[in-house]
Amino acid sequence: GAGSHGGTIFALTRTLCPDADMADLWHKTGLPNCSVTEIELPEPYAGQPGRLIHFGDNSHIPGAKPGWGH
């Protein structure tokens, strides 16, 4: 959801992955409860953009609508 955890995940994703189309991702998946958002950061991290791996993915929950990931 868009509660405190969802807002934090959304803001961090937008900050760490500036190339991600957050409006499109939000409309496609939102942030379902118990979903996974994964960001790969370069090492060492020095403010470079991260790569979004999964956003709102809940495919690990039987019967749930899968989120975005690649």
PDB file with SEQRES, HELIX, SHEET and CRYST1 records, atoms N, CA, C and O in Angstrom:
SEQRES   1 A   70  GLY ALA GLY SER HIS GLY GLY THR ILE PHE ALA LEU THR          
SEQRES   2 A   70  ARG THR LEU CYS PRO ASP ALA ASP MET ALA ASP LEU TRP          
SEQRES   3 A   70  HIS LYS THR GLY LEU PRO ASN CYS SER VAL THR GLU ILE          
SEQRES   4 A   70  GLU LEU PRO GLU PRO TYR ALA GLY GLN PRO GLY ARG LEU          
SEQRES   5 A   70  ILE HIS PHE GLY ASP ASN SER HIS ILE PRO GLY ALA LYS          
SEQRES   6 A   70  PRO GLY TRP GLY HIS                                          
HELIX    1 AA1 SER A    4  LEU A   16  1                                  13    
HELIX    2 AA2 MET A   22  LYS A   28  1                                   7    
SHEET    1 AA1 3 VAL A  36  GLU A  40  0                                        
SHEET    2 AA1 3 ARG A  51  ASP A  57 -1                                        
SHEET    3 AA1 3 TRP A  68  GLY A  69 -1                                        
CRYST1    1.000    1.000    1.000  90.00  90.00  90.00 P 1           1          
ATOM      1  N   GLY A   1       0.805  -1.186   0.000  1.00  0.00           N  
ATOM      2  CA  GLY A   1       0.000   0.000   0.000  1.00  0.00           C  
ATOM      3  C   GLY A   1       0.846   1.247   0.000  1.00  0.00           C  
ATOM      4  O   GLY A   1       2.068   1.197  -0.140  1.00  0.00           O  
ATOM      5  N   ALA A   2       0.180   2.349   0.158  1.00  0.00           N  
ATOM      6  CA  ALA A   2       0.858   3.641   0.130  1.00  0.00           C  
ATOM      7  C   ALA A   2       1.088   4.177   1.534  1.00  0.00           C  
ATOM      8  O   ALA A   2       1.273   5.381   1.712  1.00  0.00           O  
ATOM      9  N   GLY A   3       1.079   3.298   2.536  1.00  0.00           N  
ATOM     10  CA  GLY A   3       1.320   3.740   3.898  1.00  0.00           C  
ATOM     11  C   GLY A   3       2.776   4.101   4.110  1.00  0.00           C  
ATOM     12  O   GLY A   3       3.497   4.387   3.154  1.00  0.00           O  
ATOM     13  N   SER A   4       3.210   4.087   5.361  1.00  0.00           N  
ATOM     14  CA  SER A   4       4.574   4.540   5.660  1.00  0.00           C  
ATOM     15  C   SER A   4       5.627   3.679   4.972  1.00  0.00           C  
ATOM     16  O   SER A   4       6.598   4.220   4.443  1.00  0.00           O  
ATOM     17  N   HIS A   5       5.469   2.358   4.960  1.00  0.00           N  
ATOM     18  CA  HIS A   5       6.455   1.510   4.289  1.00  0.00           C  
ATOM     19  C   HIS A   5       6.423   1.740   2.789  1.00  0.00           C  
ATOM     20  O   HIS A   5       7.474   1.877   2.163  1.00  0.00           O  
ATOM     21  N   GLY A   6       5.235   1.786   2.204  1.00  0.00           N  
ATOM     22  CA  GLY A   6       5.110   2.005   0.767  1.00  0.00           C  
ATOM     23  C   GLY A   6       5.680   3.347   0.349  1.00  0.00           C  
ATOM     24  O   GLY A   6       6.360   3.446  -0.672  1.00  0.00           O  
ATOM     25  N   GLY A   7       5.406   4.380   1.134  1.00  0.00           N  
ATOM     26  CA  GLY A   7       5.933   5.699   0.826  1.00  0.00           C  
ATOM     27  C   GLY A   7       7.447   5.730   0.866  1.00  0.00           C  
ATOM     28  O   GLY A   7       8.084   6.359   0.022  1.00  0.00           O  
ATOM     29  N   THR A   8       8.028   5.047   1.854  1.00  0.00           N  
ATOM     30  CA  THR A   8       9.485   4.984   1.982  1.00  0.00           C  
ATOM     31  C   THR A   8      10.098   4.217   0.817  1.00  0.00           C  
ATOM     32  O   THR A   8      11.081   4.665   0.227  1.00  0.00           O  
ATOM     33  N   ILE A   9       9.529   3.073   0.486  1.00  0.00           N  
ATOM     34  CA  ILE A   9      10.035   2.268  -0.633  1.00  0.00           C  
ATOM     35  C   ILE A   9       9.918   3.052  -1.931  1.00  0.00           C  
ATOM     36  O   ILE A   9      10.852   3.064  -2.733  1.00  0.00           O  
ATOM     37  N   PHE A  10       8.788   3.702  -2.145  1.00  0.00           N  
ATOM     38  CA  PHE A  10       8.576   4.492  -3.357  1.00  0.00           C  
ATOM     39  C   PHE A  10       9.613   5.615  -3.441  1.00  0.00           C  
ATOM     40  O   PHE A  10      10.226   5.807  -4.491  1.00  0.00           O  
ATOM     41  N   ALA A  11       9.817   6.357  -2.351  1.00  0.00           N  
ATOM     42  CA  ALA A  11      10.765   7.478  -2.345  1.00  0.00           C  
ATOM     43  C   ALA A  11      12.200   7.002  -2.554  1.00  0.00           C  
ATOM     44  O   ALA A  11      12.952   7.622  -3.307  1.00  0.00           O  
ATOM     45  N   LEU A  12      12.584   5.917  -1.901  1.00  0.00           N  
ATOM     46  CA  LEU A  12      13.935   5.393  -2.092  1.00  0.00           C  
ATOM     47  C   LEU A  12      14.155   4.907  -3.519  1.00  0.00           C  
ATOM     48  O   LEU A  12      15.215   5.137  -4.102  1.00  0.00           O  
ATOM     49  N   THR A  13      13.159   4.240  -4.076  1.00  0.00           N  
ATOM     50  CA  THR A  13      13.278   3.757  -5.451  1.00  0.00           C  
ATOM     51  C   THR A  13      13.417   4.937  -6.405  1.00  0.00           C  
ATOM     52  O   THR A  13      14.261   4.914  -7.301  1.00  0.00           O  
ATOM     53  N   ARG A  14      12.603   5.959  -6.222  1.00  0.00           N  
ATOM     54  CA  ARG A  14      12.661   7.147  -7.084  1.00  0.00           C  
ATOM     55  C   ARG A  14      14.021   7.828  -6.963  1.00  0.00           C  
ATOM     56  O   ARG A  14      14.560   8.309  -7.960  1.00  0.00           O  
ATOM     57  N   THR A  15      14.583   7.874  -5.754  1.00  0.00           N  
ATOM     58  CA  THR A  15      15.874   8.523  -5.524  1.00  0.00           C  
ATOM     59  C   THR A  15      17.035   7.695  -6.061  1.00  0.00           C  
ATOM     60  O   THR A  15      17.927   8.233  -6.717  1.00  0.00           O  
ATOM     61  N   LEU A  16      17.032   6.398  -5.789  1.00  0.00           N  
ATOM     62  CA  LEU A  16      18.157   5.539  -6.174  1.00  0.00           C  
ATOM     63  C   LEU A  16      18.119   5.107  -7.637  1.00  0.00           C  
ATOM     64  O   LEU A  16      19.151   4.750  -8.205  1.00  0.00           O  
ATOM     65  N   CYS A  17      16.931   5.137  -8.251  1.00  0.00           N  
ATOM     66  CA  CYS A  17      16.771   4.719  -9.648  1.00  0.00           C  
ATOM     67  C   CYS A  17      16.063   5.835 -10.415  1.00  0.00           C  
ATOM     68  O   CYS A  17      14.894   5.691 -10.774  1.00  0.00           O  
ATOM     69  N   PRO A  18      16.757   6.942 -10.671  1.00  0.00           N  
ATOM     70  CA  PRO A  18      16.099   8.090 -11.283  1.00  0.00           C  
ATOM     71  C   PRO A  18      15.548   7.833 -12.684  1.00  0.00           C  
ATOM     72  O   PRO A  18      14.686   8.579 -13.148  1.00  0.00           O  
ATOM     73  N   ASP A  19      16.027   6.794 -13.364  1.00  0.00           N  
ATOM     74  CA  ASP A  19      15.525   6.479 -14.704  1.00  0.00           C  
ATOM     75  C   ASP A  19      14.239   5.664 -14.682  1.00  0.00           C  
ATOM     76  O   ASP A  19      13.603   5.495 -15.722  1.00  0.00           O  
ATOM     77  N   ALA A  20      13.845   5.155 -13.519  1.00  0.00           N  
ATOM     78  CA  ALA A  20      12.629   4.338 -13.422  1.00  0.00           C  
ATOM     79  C   ALA A  20      11.392   5.221 -13.583  1.00  0.00           C  
ATOM     80  O   ALA A  20      11.321   6.313 -13.018  1.00  0.00           O  
ATOM     81  N   ASP A  21      10.436   4.745 -14.347  1.00  0.00           N  
ATOM     82  CA  ASP A  21       9.172   5.462 -14.544  1.00  0.00           C  
ATOM     83  C   ASP A  21       8.241   5.094 -13.392  1.00  0.00           C  
ATOM     84  O   ASP A  21       7.452   4.154 -13.489  1.00  0.00           O  
ATOM     85  N   MET A  22       8.348   5.852 -12.298  1.00  0.00           N  
ATOM     86  CA  MET A  22       7.627   5.506 -11.082  1.00  0.00           C  
ATOM     87  C   MET A  22       6.112   5.569 -11.252  1.00  0.00           C  
ATOM     88  O   MET A  22       5.394   4.748 -10.681  1.00  0.00           O  
ATOM     89  N   ALA A  23       5.620   6.524 -12.022  1.00  0.00           N  
ATOM     90  CA  ALA A  23       4.168   6.615 -12.238  1.00  0.00           C  
ATOM     91  C   ALA A  23       3.667   5.355 -12.926  1.00  0.00           C  
ATOM     92  O   ALA A  23       2.630   4.808 -12.551  1.00  0.00           O  
ATOM     93  N   ASP A  24       4.405   4.891 -13.936  1.00  0.00           N  
ATOM     94  CA  ASP A  24       4.010   3.681 -14.663  1.00  0.00           C  
ATOM     95  C   ASP A  24       4.072   2.463 -13.741  1.00  0.00           C  
ATOM     96  O   ASP A  24       3.161   1.635 -13.737  1.00  0.00           O  
ATOM     97  N   LEU A  25       5.154   2.356 -12.960  1.00  0.00           N  
ATOM     98  CA  LEU A  25       5.277   1.219 -12.044  1.00  0.00           C  
ATOM     99  C   LEU A  25       4.167   1.224 -11.007  1.00  0.00           C  
ATOM    100  O   LEU A  25       3.597   0.176 -10.703  1.00  0.00           O  
ATOM    101  N   TRP A  26       3.858   2.383 -10.468  1.00  0.00           N  
ATOM    102  CA  TRP A  26       2.816   2.473  -9.447  1.00  0.00           C  
ATOM    103  C   TRP A  26       1.474   2.033 -10.017  1.00  0.00           C  
ATOM    104  O   TRP A  26       0.726   1.313  -9.357  1.00  0.00           O  
ATOM    105  N   HIS A  27       1.166   2.462 -11.238  1.00  0.00           N  
ATOM    106  CA  HIS A  27      -0.116   2.087 -11.846  1.00  0.00           C  
ATOM    107  C   HIS A  27      -0.152   0.612 -12.224  1.00  0.00           C  
ATOM    108  O   HIS A  27      -1.216  -0.005 -12.197  1.00  0.00           O  
ATOM    109  N   LYS A  28       0.994   0.041 -12.577  1.00  0.00           N  
ATOM    110  CA  LYS A  28       1.044  -1.382 -12.948  1.00  0.00           C  
ATOM    111  C   LYS A  28       0.944  -2.289 -11.737  1.00  0.00           C  
ATOM    112  O   LYS A  28       0.223  -3.286 -11.767  1.00  0.00           O  
ATOM    113  N   THR A  29       1.671  -1.949 -10.654  1.00  0.00           N  
ATOM    114  CA  THR A  29       1.763  -2.884  -9.538  1.00  0.00           C  
ATOM    115  C   THR A  29       1.364  -2.307  -8.196  1.00  0.00           C  
ATOM    116  O   THR A  29       0.878  -3.040  -7.335  1.00  0.00           O  
ATOM    117  N   GLY A  30       1.558  -1.002  -7.993  1.00  0.00           N  
ATOM    118  CA  GLY A  30       1.436  -0.472  -6.639  1.00  0.00           C  
ATOM    119  C   GLY A  30       2.494  -1.144  -5.779  1.00  0.00           C  
ATOM    120  O   GLY A  30       3.496  -1.637  -6.296  1.00  0.00           O  
ATOM    121  N   LEU A  31       2.282  -1.166  -4.516  1.00  0.00           N  
ATOM    122  CA  LEU A  31       3.173  -1.894  -3.608  1.00  0.00           C  
ATOM    123  C   LEU A  31       2.317  -2.780  -2.721  1.00  0.00           C  
ATOM    124  O   LEU A  31       1.955  -2.385  -1.613  1.00  0.00           O  
ATOM    125  N   PRO A  32       1.987  -3.985  -3.203  1.00  0.00           N  
ATOM    126  CA  PRO A  32       1.152  -4.881  -2.401  1.00  0.00           C  
ATOM    127  C   PRO A  32       1.846  -5.263  -1.092  1.00  0.00           C  
ATOM    128  O   PRO A  32       3.074  -5.269  -1.004  1.00  0.00           O  
ATOM    129  N   ASN A  33       1.048  -5.578  -0.092  1.00  0.00           N  
ATOM    130  CA  ASN A  33       1.601  -6.066   1.174  1.00  0.00           C  
ATOM    131  C   ASN A  33       2.491  -7.272   0.914  1.00  0.00           C  
ATOM    132  O   ASN A  33       2.178  -8.116   0.075  1.00  0.00           O  
ATOM    133  N   CYS A  34       3.586  -7.347   1.629  1.00  0.00           N  
ATOM    134  CA  CYS A  34       4.546  -8.461   1.567  1.00  0.00           C  
ATOM    135  C   CYS A  34       5.268  -8.554   0.223  1.00  0.00           C  
ATOM    136  O   CYS A  34       5.845  -9.593  -0.097  1.00  0.00           O  
ATOM    137  N   SER A  35       5.239  -7.482  -0.561  1.00  0.00           N  
ATOM    138  CA  SER A  35       5.921  -7.517  -1.851  1.00  0.00           C  
ATOM    139  C   SER A  35       7.409  -7.223  -1.685  1.00  0.00           C  
ATOM    140  O   SER A  35       7.851  -6.733  -0.645  1.00  0.00           O  
ATOM    141  N   VAL A  36       8.169  -7.533  -2.732  1.00  0.00           N  
ATOM    142  CA  VAL A  36       9.618  -7.363  -2.734  1.00  0.00           C  
ATOM    143  C   VAL A  36       9.993  -6.295  -3.753  1.00  0.00           C  
ATOM    144  O   VAL A  36       9.581  -6.351  -4.911  1.00  0.00           O  
ATOM    145  N   THR A  37      10.781  -5.326  -3.305  1.00  0.00           N  
ATOM    146  CA  THR A  37      11.395  -4.348  -4.194  1.00  0.00           C  
ATOM    147  C   THR A  37      12.895  -4.506  -4.026  1.00  0.00           C  
ATOM    148  O   THR A  37      13.422  -4.425  -2.916  1.00  0.00           O  
ATOM    149  N   GLU A  38      13.578  -4.732  -5.145  1.00  0.00           N  
ATOM    150  CA  GLU A  38      15.015  -4.982  -5.107  1.00  0.00           C  
ATOM    151  C   GLU A  38      15.730  -3.994  -6.023  1.00  0.00           C  
ATOM    152  O   GLU A  38      15.371  -3.831  -7.189  1.00  0.00           O  
ATOM    153  N   ILE A  39      16.749  -3.339  -5.471  1.00  0.00           N  
ATOM    154  CA  ILE A  39      17.560  -2.375  -6.210  1.00  0.00           C  
ATOM    155  C   ILE A  39      19.012  -2.806  -6.118  1.00  0.00           C  
ATOM    156  O   ILE A  39      19.525  -3.076  -5.031  1.00  0.00           O  
ATOM    157  N   GLU A  40      19.664  -2.869  -7.260  1.00  0.00           N  
ATOM    158  CA  GLU A  40      21.094  -3.193  -7.291  1.00  0.00           C  
ATOM    159  C   GLU A  40      21.876  -1.883  -7.354  1.00  0.00           C  
ATOM    160  O   GLU A  40      21.671  -1.076  -8.261  1.00  0.00           O  
ATOM    161  N   LEU A  41      22.771  -1.674  -6.391  1.00  0.00           N  
ATOM    162  CA  LEU A  41      23.585  -0.458  -6.333  1.00  0.00           C  
ATOM    163  C   LEU A  41      25.015  -0.781  -6.739  1.00  0.00           C  
ATOM    164  O   LEU A  41      25.526  -1.850  -6.405  1.00  0.00           O  
ATOM    165  N   PRO A  42      25.669   0.135  -7.459  1.00  0.00           N  
ATOM    166  CA  PRO A  42      27.063  -0.098  -7.828  1.00  0.00           C  
ATOM    167  C   PRO A  42      27.951  -0.129  -6.579  1.00  0.00           C  
ATOM    168  O   PRO A  42      27.649   0.516  -5.575  1.00  0.00           O  
ATOM    169  N   GLU A  43      29.042  -0.883  -6.656  1.00  0.00           N  
ATOM    170  CA  GLU A  43      29.995  -0.933  -5.542  1.00  0.00           C  
ATOM    171  C   GLU A  43      31.315  -0.362  -6.007  1.00  0.00           C  
ATOM    172  O   GLU A  43      31.773  -0.747  -7.083  1.00  0.00           O  
ATOM    173  N   PRO A  44      31.947   0.512  -5.289  1.00  0.00           N  
ATOM    174  CA  PRO A  44      31.383   1.149  -4.095  1.00  0.00           C  
ATOM    175  C   PRO A  44      30.322   2.171  -4.490  1.00  0.00           C  
ATOM    176  O   PRO A  44      30.419   2.809  -5.538  1.00  0.00           O  
ATOM    177  N   TYR A  45      29.318   2.317  -3.648  1.00  0.00           N  
ATOM    178  CA  TYR A  45      28.232   3.248  -3.953  1.00  0.00           C  
ATOM    179  C   TYR A  45      28.696   4.661  -3.656  1.00  0.00           C  
ATOM    180  O   TYR A  45      29.116   4.966  -2.540  1.00  0.00           O  
ATOM    181  N   ALA A  46      28.618   5.521  -4.662  1.00  0.00           N  
ATOM    182  CA  ALA A  46      29.018   6.926  -4.487  1.00  0.00           C  
ATOM    183  C   ALA A  46      27.998   7.831  -5.153  1.00  0.00           C  
ATOM    184  O   ALA A  46      28.355   8.812  -5.805  1.00  0.00           O  
ATOM    185  N   GLY A  47      26.731   7.497  -4.985  1.00  0.00           N  
ATOM    186  CA  GLY A  47      25.669   8.327  -5.537  1.00  0.00           C  
ATOM    187  C   GLY A  47      25.279   8.004  -6.964  1.00  0.00           C  
ATOM    188  O   GLY A  47      24.432   8.687  -7.540  1.00  0.00           O  
ATOM    189  N   GLN A  48      25.886   6.967  -7.554  1.00  0.00           N  
ATOM    190  CA  GLN A  48      25.504   6.585  -8.913  1.00  0.00           C  
ATOM    191  C   GLN A  48      24.108   5.966  -8.908  1.00  0.00           C  
ATOM    192  O   GLN A  48      23.669   5.424  -7.893  1.00  0.00           O  
ATOM    193  N   PRO A  49      23.407   6.048 -10.053  1.00  0.00           N  
ATOM    194  CA  PRO A  49      22.070   5.450 -10.111  1.00  0.00           C  
ATOM    195  C   PRO A  49      22.122   3.939  -9.897  1.00  0.00           C  
ATOM    196  O   PRO A  49      23.064   3.265 -10.314  1.00  0.00           O  
ATOM    197  N   GLY A  50      21.098   3.436  -9.245  1.00  0.00           N  
ATOM    198  CA  GLY A  50      20.948   2.005  -9.066  1.00  0.00           C  
ATOM    199  C   GLY A  50      20.145   1.409 -10.213  1.00  0.00           C  
ATOM    200  O   GLY A  50      19.609   2.129 -11.055  1.00  0.00           O  
ATOM    201  N   ARG A  51      20.070   0.084 -10.232  1.00  0.00           N  
ATOM    202  CA  ARG A  51      19.287  -0.630 -11.247  1.00  0.00           C  
ATOM    203  C   ARG A  51      18.129  -1.320 -10.536  1.00  0.00           C  
ATOM    204  O   ARG A  51      18.335  -2.104  -9.609  1.00  0.00           O  
ATOM    205  N   LEU A  52      16.923  -1.023 -10.975  1.00  0.00           N  
ATOM    206  CA  LEU A  52      15.727  -1.605 -10.368  1.00  0.00           C  
ATOM    207  C   LEU A  52      15.552  -3.028 -10.884  1.00  0.00           C  
ATOM    208  O   LEU A  52      15.420  -3.245 -12.089  1.00  0.00           O  
ATOM    209  N   ILE A  53      15.551  -3.990  -9.977  1.00  0.00           N  
ATOM    210  CA  ILE A  53      15.426  -5.406 -10.326  1.00  0.00           C  
ATOM    211  C   ILE A  53      13.966  -5.851 -10.188  1.00  0.00           C  
ATOM    212  O   ILE A  53      13.415  -6.460 -11.106  1.00  0.00           O  
ATOM    213  N   HIS A  54      13.343  -5.552  -9.054  1.00  0.00           N  
ATOM    214  CA  HIS A  54      11.941  -5.899  -8.788  1.00  0.00           C  
ATOM    215  C   HIS A  54      11.269  -4.714  -8.113  1.00  0.00           C  
ATOM    216  O   HIS A  54      11.895  -4.003  -7.327  1.00  0.00           O  
ATOM    217  N   PHE A  55       9.996  -4.504  -8.421  1.00  0.00           N  
ATOM    218  CA  PHE A  55       9.218  -3.457  -7.752  1.00  0.00           C  
ATOM    219  C   PHE A  55       7.835  -4.013  -7.460  1.00  0.00           C  
ATOM    220  O   PHE A  55       7.094  -4.375  -8.374  1.00  0.00           O  
ATOM    221  N   GLY A  56       7.494  -4.078  -6.178  1.00  0.00           N  
ATOM    222  CA  GLY A  56       6.166  -4.558  -5.790  1.00  0.00           C  
ATOM    223  C   GLY A  56       5.906  -5.998  -6.193  1.00  0.00           C  
ATOM    224  O   GLY A  56       4.758  -6.368  -6.440  1.00  0.00           O  
ATOM    225  N   ASP A  57       6.941  -6.812  -6.263  1.00  0.00           N  
ATOM    226  CA  ASP A  57       6.795  -8.199  -6.712  1.00  0.00           C  
ATOM    227  C   ASP A  57       6.277  -9.064  -5.573  1.00  0.00           C  
ATOM    228  O   ASP A  57       6.908  -9.160  -4.520  1.00  0.00           O  
ATOM    229  N   ASN A  58       5.138  -9.684  -5.785  1.00  0.00           N  
ATOM    230  CA  ASN A  58       4.613 -10.599  -4.769  1.00  0.00           C  
ATOM    231  C   ASN A  58       4.324 -11.971  -5.374  1.00  0.00           C  
ATOM    232  O   ASN A  58       3.416 -12.677  -4.938  1.00  0.00           O  
ATOM    233  N   SER A  59       5.110 -12.333  -6.381  1.00  0.00           N  
ATOM    234  CA  SER A  59       4.915 -13.627  -7.042  1.00  0.00           C  
ATOM    235  C   SER A  59       5.226 -14.797  -6.106  1.00  0.00           C  
ATOM    236  O   SER A  59       4.884 -15.939  -6.411  1.00  0.00           O  
ATOM    237  N   HIS A  60       5.868 -14.523  -4.974  1.00  0.00           N  
ATOM    238  CA  HIS A  60       6.156 -15.572  -3.992  1.00  0.00           C  
ATOM    239  C   HIS A  60       4.916 -15.946  -3.169  1.00  0.00           C  
ATOM    240  O   HIS A  60       4.953 -16.895  -2.386  1.00  0.00           O  
ATOM    241  N   ILE A  61       3.837 -15.211  -3.345  1.00  0.00           N  
ATOM    242  CA  ILE A  61       2.601 -15.486  -2.613  1.00  0.00           C  
ATOM    243  C   ILE A  61       1.640 -16.218  -3.552  1.00  0.00           C  
ATOM    244  O   ILE A  61       1.246 -15.662  -4.577  1.00  0.00           O  
ATOM    245  N   PRO A  62       1.257 -17.448  -3.223  1.00  0.00           N  
ATOM    246  CA  PRO A  62       0.373 -18.215  -4.108  1.00  0.00           C  
ATOM    247  C   PRO A  62      -0.915 -17.459  -4.412  1.00  0.00           C  
ATOM    248  O   PRO A  62      -1.582 -16.965  -3.503  1.00  0.00           O  
ATOM    249  N   GLY A  63      -1.260 -17.372  -5.692  1.00  0.00           N  
ATOM    250  CA  GLY A  63      -2.499 -16.738  -6.112  1.00  0.00           C  
ATOM    251  C   GLY A  63      -2.452 -15.227  -6.212  1.00  0.00           C  
ATOM    252  O   GLY A  63      -3.430 -14.611  -6.636  1.00  0.00           O  
ATOM    253  N   ALA A  64      -1.333 -14.610  -5.830  1.00  0.00           N  
ATOM    254  CA  ALA A  64      -1.233 -13.153  -5.885  1.00  0.00           C  
ATOM    255  C   ALA A  64      -0.871 -12.690  -7.286  1.00  0.00           C  
ATOM    256  O   ALA A  64      -0.218 -13.410  -8.042  1.00  0.00           O  
ATOM    257  N   LYS A  65      -1.302 -11.477  -7.626  1.00  0.00           N  
ATOM    258  CA  LYS A  65      -0.959 -10.889  -8.907  1.00  0.00           C  
ATOM    259  C   LYS A  65       0.533 -10.524  -8.868  1.00  0.00           C  
ATOM    260  O   LYS A  65       0.948  -9.778  -7.981  1.00  0.00           O  
ATOM    261  N   PRO A  66       1.351 -11.033  -9.811  1.00  0.00           N  
ATOM    262  CA  PRO A  66       2.771 -10.725  -9.772  1.00  0.00           C  
ATOM    263  C   PRO A  66       3.045  -9.242 -10.012  1.00  0.00           C  
ATOM    264  O   PRO A  66       2.328  -8.583 -10.765  1.00  0.00           O  
ATOM    265  N   GLY A  67       4.074  -8.731  -9.374  1.00  0.00           N  
ATOM    266  CA  GLY A  67       4.493  -7.345  -9.584  1.00  0.00           C  
ATOM    267  C   GLY A  67       5.434  -7.255 -10.770  1.00  0.00           C  
ATOM    268  O   GLY A  67       5.446  -8.128 -11.638  1.00  0.00           O  
ATOM    269  N   TRP A  68       6.211  -6.205 -10.798  1.00  0.00           N  
ATOM    270  CA  TRP A  68       7.123  -5.958 -11.901  1.00  0.00           C  
ATOM    271  C   TRP A  68       8.507  -6.478 -11.549  1.00  0.00           C  
ATOM    272  O   TRP A  68       8.955  -6.323 -10.413  1.00  0.00           O  
ATOM    273  N   GLY A  69       9.172  -7.078 -12.487  1.00  0.00           N  
ATOM    274  CA  GLY A  69      10.543  -7.522 -12.283  1.00  0.00           C  
ATOM    275  C   GLY A  69      11.133  -8.047 -13.575  1.00  0.00           C  
ATOM    276  O   GLY A  69      10.420  -8.523 -14.458  1.00  0.00           O  
ATOM    277  N   HIS A  70      12.444  -7.952 -13.667  1.00  0.00           N  
ATOM    278  CA  HIS A  70      13.136  -8.528 -14.826  1.00  0.00           C  
ATOM    279  C   HIS A  70      14.574  -8.830 -14.491  1.00  0.00           C  
ATOM    280  O   HIS A  70      15.317  -9.320 -15.341  1.00  0.00           O  
TER     281      HIS A  70                                                      
END                                                                             
